[in-house]
Amino acid sequence: LPEPERMAVVVQEVVGRRHGDRFYPDLSGVARSYNFYPVGPAQPAEGVVDLALGLGKTIVDGGLCWSFSPAHPKRPPPVGSVRDLLDVTQSQFWAVNVGPPPPYDPMAETEYLVHRPLAEAEGDGTLRYAASTYDAESDRLVPGTGRPGPRVLDFAPILSWNELPLVPALRKLLAVCEEELRAPVEIEFALSLVPWQPARLGFLQVRPLLVSRETVEVTAE
């Protein structure tokens, strides 16, 4: 109710690990149990997931990220050709600055964040589960970063090779949250991958989605 409206401050741990002067997750994402704009064989009730390297600010700000249906994780986005993916792939990532602090600026929302090129993430070794490499000779994507070439953040090692059970975990989380909230939901999550240790999935937020179930009749006129 609007009358007892209150505010709160939430102190929450940032999921990720340190790489030099930067701290960020290997993967962050937003998952919705209802897809308002399904493509191909995807159905609205099957949901949709957006993935990005680094902090989820990339997704929240409407930046380039990888979208897929949890029911069809191997299906590529609707682009004209494989080469076109180079124009719509993530090329920079957000991280927390844990190095020398910048000049004080109380008006800067990103005062303690840094926006870095993908090459730095590859130097950190965080493209292991995130990238594929474009092979110009065969005009195809090769999962992984084992060869030189442009990188495309399609998360193929996870979505196509199933090296981590991320998709089943997200489908389970969405189902549990929908049951608890009795409504379609949107969740935020982040994944931290420490070498030789189990992957850590951080479940960050959940909120209900407003989905209209009313039938709208549109006349020919």
Buried (B, 14 or more C-beta within 10 A) or exposed (E): EEEEEEEEEEEEEBBBBEBEEBBBBBBBBBBBBBBEEBEEEBEBEBBBBBBBBBBBBBBBEEBBBBBBBBBBBEBBBEEEEBBEBBEEBBBBBBBBBBEEEEEEEEEEEEEEBBBBEBEBBBEBEBBBBBBBBBBEEEEEBBBBBEEEBBBBBBBBBBBBEEBBEBBEBBBEBBEEBBEEBEBBBBBBBBBBBEEEEEBBBBBBEBEBBEEEEEEEEEEEE
